[in-house]
Amino acid sequence: MLDKARYIVVEGPIGAGKTSLARRLAERLQAVTVFEQPEANPFLARFYQNADRWALPAQLSFLFQRIDQLAALARDTTDSQRIVSDFLLEKDPLFADLNLTPDERVLYQRVFDAMSPPAPPKPDLVIYLQARADTLMERIRKRGMEAERRITEAYLERVAERYARFFYQYETAPLFIVDAGVLNPVDNEADFELLIDRLRNMRGYREFFGYAG
């Protein structure tokens, strides 16, 4: 599967390691990268301090950022280039459901429906890093980003649950689920090589990778 996939997306909740793994994978495949840019979202740090006040502008800022990135991807890449990204646009409403009030959610959905491309690029392969809230919390603390200091384990539990629900129903592209609490393909070279091998030998539309060895 890996050798045939042109457009690959690595997804997972905050702290799972999706961007770091996507970067390693892109280097291995010599691929173009399309990554989220949380540092370019002027509302994100304020959202972590006061979610009720800043959830909607933070959500809309990410939405417009992702739409712009996908437009640039369609415009600037050729069919011969391989692409690795760390987000799915269709997952964007997950955080809206989690963080917005009902009225804000209606407004967000109207913007999402109006602005989303009519035929967003379809991944050839999605890698979903699944992890428990305590694992996510530990990794967030280790990276020590100031904007993330106020993230709680209770919030991460809700995020992880929404991701699990989303990918349980996901059927748009072949899905490779990695237990990121057991495996660490970002920091462990053996786990990374094992992941590459399993991806190359993936045959089904949905597979689970939950152990090393």
BELDA-V864349 format. One record per residue. N is the residue number from 1. RES is the residue in three letters. SS is DSSP state (helix for helix, strand for strand, loop for the rest). PSI is psi in degrees with one decimal (* if undefined). BURIAL is + if it has 24 or more other ideal C-beta (glycine too) atoms within 12 Angstrom, else -. Layout:
# BELDA-V864349
[[N/RES/SS/PSI/BURIAL] [N/RES/SS/PSI/BURIAL]]
This chain:
# BELDA-V864349
[[1/MET/loop/-44.8/+] [2/LEU/loop/-42.5/+] [3/ASP/loop/-22.1/-] [4/LYS/loop/-16.8/-] [5/ALA/loop/123.4/+] [6/ARG/loop/-41.3/+] [7/TYR/strand/111.5/+] [8/ILE/strand/134.3/+] [9/VAL/strand/131.0/+] [10/VAL/strand/124.0/+] [11/GLU/strand/164.7/+] [12/GLY/strand/163.8/+] [13/PRO/loop/164.2/+] [14/ILE/loop/130.9/+] [15/GLY/loop/-8.7/+] [16/ALA/loop/-21.8/+] [17/GLY/loop/20.7/+] [18/LYS/helix/-43.4/+] [19/THR/helix/-40.4/+] [20/SER/helix/-41.7/+] [21/LEU/helix/-41.2/+] [22/ALA/helix/-38.8/+] [23/ARG/helix/-43.7/+] [24/ARG/helix/-42.3/+] [25/LEU/helix/-41.6/+] [26/ALA/helix/-39.0/+] [27/GLU/helix/-41.8/-] [28/ARG/helix/-39.9/+] [29/LEU/helix/-2.6/+] [30/GLN/loop/51.2/-] [31/ALA/loop/156.0/+] [32/VAL/strand/142.2/+] [33/THR/strand/142.8/+] [34/VAL/strand/98.7/+] [35/PHE/loop/149.1/+] [36/GLU/loop/151.5/+] [37/GLN/loop/73.2/-] [38/PRO/helix/-28.9/+] [39/GLU/helix/-18.8/-] [40/ALA/helix/-0.9/-] [41/ASN/loop/107.6/+] [42/PRO/loop/-9.8/-] [43/PHE/loop/-6.2/+] [44/LEU/helix/-48.3/+] [45/ALA/helix/-39.0/+] [46/ARG/helix/-32.1/-] [47/PHE/helix/-43.6/+] [48/TYR/helix/-24.3/+] [49/GLN/helix/-34.7/-] [50/ASN/loop/84.7/-] [51/ALA/helix/-39.7/+] [52/ASP/helix/-37.2/-] [53/ARG/helix/-37.0/-] [54/TRP/helix/5.0/+] [55/ALA/helix/-46.6/+] [56/LEU/helix/-50.9/+] [57/PRO/helix/-35.0/+] [58/ALA/helix/-42.4/+] [59/GLN/helix/-45.5/+] [60/LEU/helix/-35.3/+] [61/SER/helix/-44.3/+] [62/PHE/helix/-40.0/+] [63/LEU/helix/-49.2/+] [64/PHE/helix/-36.5/+] [65/GLN/helix/-47.0/+] [66/ARG/helix/-39.8/+] [67/ILE/helix/-42.6/+] [68/ASP/helix/-40.4/-] [69/GLN/helix/-40.6/+] [70/LEU/helix/-35.6/+] [71/ALA/helix/-42.3/-] [72/ALA/helix/-37.4/-] [73/LEU/helix/-46.6/+] [74/ALA/helix/-32.8/-] [75/ARG/helix/-37.1/-] [76/ASP/helix/-7.0/-] [77/THR/loop/156.7/-] [78/THR/loop/167.2/-] [79/ASP/loop/-19.7/-] [80/SER/loop/-13.4/-] [81/GLN/loop/141.7/-] [82/ARG/loop/148.9/+] [83/ILE/strand/135.3/+] [84/VAL/strand/126.9/+] [85/SER/strand/163.7/+] [86/ASP/loop/23.8/+] [87/PHE/loop/150.7/+] [88/LEU/loop/127.9/+] [89/LEU/helix/-37.8/+] [90/GLU/helix/-11.5/+] [91/LYS/helix/-13.7/+] [92/ASP/loop/-42.3/+] [93/PRO/helix/-14.2/+] [94/LEU/helix/-46.6/+] [95/PHE/helix/-28.8/+] [96/ALA/helix/-44.9/+] [97/ASP/helix/-34.5/+] [98/LEU/helix/-36.5/+] [99/ASN/helix/-17.3/+] [100/LEU/loop/153.6/+] [101/THR/loop/164.2/-] [102/PRO/helix/-43.5/-] [103/ASP/helix/-41.2/-] [104/GLU/helix/-36.7/+] [105/ARG/helix/-40.2/-] [106/VAL/helix/-45.0/-] [107/LEU/helix/-46.8/-] [108/TYR/helix/-43.8/+] [109/GLN/helix/-36.6/-] [110/ARG/helix/-41.8/-] [111/VAL/helix/-44.2/+] [112/PHE/helix/-47.8/+] [113/ASP/helix/-36.5/-] [114/ALA/helix/-32.8/-] [115/MET/helix/-21.3/-] [116/SER/loop/141.8/+] [117/PRO/loop/144.1/-] [118/PRO/loop/-29.8/-] [119/ALA/loop/76.9/-] [120/PRO/loop/150.1/+] [121/PRO/loop/136.2/+] [122/LYS/loop/124.7/-] [123/PRO/loop/150.1/+] [124/ASP/loop/-19.5/+] [125/LEU/strand/133.6/+] [126/VAL/strand/129.7/+] [127/ILE/strand/117.3/+] [128/TYR/strand/116.9/+] [129/LEU/strand/112.6/+] [130/GLN/strand/132.6/+] [131/ALA/loop/152.7/+] [132/ARG/loop/161.2/+] [133/ALA/helix/-37.7/+] [134/ASP/helix/-35.2/-] [135/THR/helix/-44.0/+] [136/LEU/helix/-43.0/+] [137/MET/helix/-42.9/+] [138/GLU/helix/-42.5/-] [139/ARG/helix/-35.0/+] [140/ILE/helix/-42.2/+] [141/ARG/helix/-37.8/-] [142/LYS/helix/-37.0/-] [143/ARG/helix/-16.1/-] [144/GLY/loop/37.8/-] [145/MET/loop/130.7/-] [146/GLU/helix/-41.5/-] [147/ALA/helix/-19.7/-] [148/GLU/helix/4.2/+] [149/ARG/loop/-30.5/-] [150/ARG/loop/1.1/-] [151/ILE/loop/132.7/+] [152/THR/loop/159.0/-] [153/GLU/helix/-32.4/-] [154/ALA/helix/-41.6/-] [155/TYR/helix/-42.4/+] [156/LEU/helix/-33.3/+] [157/GLU/helix/-41.7/-] [158/ARG/helix/-40.9/+] [159/VAL/helix/-47.8/+] [160/ALA/helix/-38.5/+] [161/GLU/helix/-40.2/-] [162/ARG/helix/-39.4/+] [163/TYR/helix/-45.4/+] [164/ALA/helix/-41.1/+] [165/ARG/helix/-42.4/-] [166/PHE/helix/-48.7/+] [167/PHE/helix/-19.4/+] [168/TYR/helix/-34.3/-] [169/GLN/loop/-2.5/-] [170/TYR/loop/127.1/+] [171/GLU/loop/10.8/-] [172/THR/loop/-33.7/+] [173/ALA/loop/162.7/+] [174/PRO/loop/136.8/+] [175/LEU/strand/126.5/+] [176/PHE/strand/112.2/+] [177/ILE/strand/125.3/+] [178/VAL/strand/127.6/+] [179/ASP/strand/94.8/+] [180/ALA/loop/-4.0/+] [181/GLY/loop/-22.2/+] [182/VAL/loop/-40.9/-] [183/LEU/loop/147.3/+] [184/ASN/loop/76.3/+] [185/PRO/loop/-5.8/+] [186/VAL/loop/-48.5/+] [187/ASP/loop/-17.7/-] [188/ASN/loop/114.8/-] [189/GLU/helix/-39.3/-] [190/ALA/helix/-40.5/-] [191/ASP/helix/-38.6/+] [192/PHE/helix/-45.4/+] [193/GLU/helix/-36.6/-] [194/LEU/helix/-39.9/-] [195/LEU/helix/-46.4/+] [196/ILE/helix/-44.9/+] [197/ASP/helix/-44.7/-] [198/ARG/helix/-37.3/+] [199/LEU/helix/-38.9/+] [200/ARG/helix/-28.3/-] [201/ASN/loop/9.7/-] [202/MET/loop/130.2/+] [203/ARG/loop/-30.2/-] [204/GLY/loop/172.4/-] [205/TYR/loop/-20.3/-] [206/ARG/strand/121.9/-] [207/GLU/strand/154.2/+] [208/PHE/strand/133.3/-] [209/PHE/strand/103.2/+] [210/GLY/loop/10.4/-] [211/TYR/loop/153.2/-] [212/ALA/loop/142.1/-] [213/GLY/loop/*/-]]
